[in-house]
Amino acid sequence: MIRAIDHIVLTVRDIEAAVAFYTRALGVDAITFAAGRRALRMGDQKINLQTLGQETRNHACIGSGDVCLLSDLPAATVAHRLREAGVSILEGPVEKTGARGPILSVYFNDPDGNLIEIGCPLP
């Protein structure tokens, strides 16, 4: 019945500050949709951004996100680029298991405390 994830949502304090962080640190594309909502697009997926209370159908709270993004770059390169962008790495590169097999991951928190993992597929 399910074949993929279309988007996820992160709850942040300041949407434009989150857009600035993700575009600078990760090089994702910022888009605007649905009457001014903001999202971060990478490939065929996106991360929608919302502020606390914007969506009343969920129980979101700021900083509760835990997301794994995939990169085609080597994990050492990802870690280097994150450090160059001023991002503090919490862990990694460390081997983990992704949806499609082994990955080498780097972990950090975004400015709102969401845990972000960047996984690099291993052969």
N, C-alpha and C positions, 0 to 999 in steps of 0.2 A: 504494500500500500504506500509506503514512504520510500522515496528514492534519494532525497538530498535535503540539506538545510538551505533555505532561501535567505533568511536573515535571522539575526539575533538582535537583542536590544540591551544596551548598557544604560544605566541610570547615572547621570553625572550632575555636578553642581552647576556647571556653566558649559553649555553646549558649544559655543564658539571657542572657548579655551580648549575643550576636548578635541574639536576639529583641528585647531592649530597644533596641538601635541601630536596627534596621529598622522597628520600630513607631513609634519617636520620629521618626526622620529621614525616613521614606518614608510613614508612615501605613498600612502594610500590616497585615493581620489575622494575628495569631499563632494557630495552632491546635495541638492535641495529637491524635495519632492512633496507632494500632498500639502499644498497651501503653506509652504515654508518650513516643513520638517527637515532635519539634517541627518545625513548618513555618511558612512565611510564605505566606499566600494572597493572591493578587491576581486578581480575576476568576475565570476558569476554570483558572488555572494556580497552581502552588505551587513554592516552593523548600524542599526538605527540608534540614534541618541535621543534620550528623553531626560527631563528633569523630574525630580521627586514630585509625585502627585499628578504628573501630566497624564498618565494612563491609570485609570481607576480600576481596571479589571485585573491587575496583577498586584503582587505584594512586594514590589521592587523597593530596594533601598540603595542608597549611594554606596558604591564600592563593593557590592556583593557579587559582581561578575567574575567569572573564571572562564577564560576563553583560550583555546589553542588555535593559532593561525599557522598556516603552512608557508614555507619559503623554499624556493629552489636553490638558494645560496647555501654555502657551507655554514654550519653553526658558528664557527670561529669568525667568519665574515659578518654574520648577523650580530654577534656580540660586539665586535669592533665598531660597527656602524651605530649600534645603540649607545655605546660609550661616547663615541664622537658627538652624538646628539644630546649628550648630557644625561642619559638614562642610567640609573643605577641598576645593576643586574643583581637579582636575589639569588639565583642558582643557575648553574650551567656554564657551558654545555654539559648536559647529562642525558644518558640514554633512557628513553621512555618507550611506551607502546602506543602508537597512534591507531586510528581506525583502519588503516591499510597496512600496518606493519610497524617495524622499528623506526623510531625517529630520534634525532639528537636535538634536545630542546634547551632553550634559554628562557628564563623567567624574569619578569619585572612587574612592578606596579605602575599603573598609569597615575596621573595626578589625583584621581579620585579614589585610589586604592584598589581598583579592579585588578585582579591577577591576570596578567597576559603571558601566555606561553607562545613562543615561536618555535615550531617544530620543523626540522629539516630531515626529510626522508633519508634513511640509510639504505644502501644497496642490499 
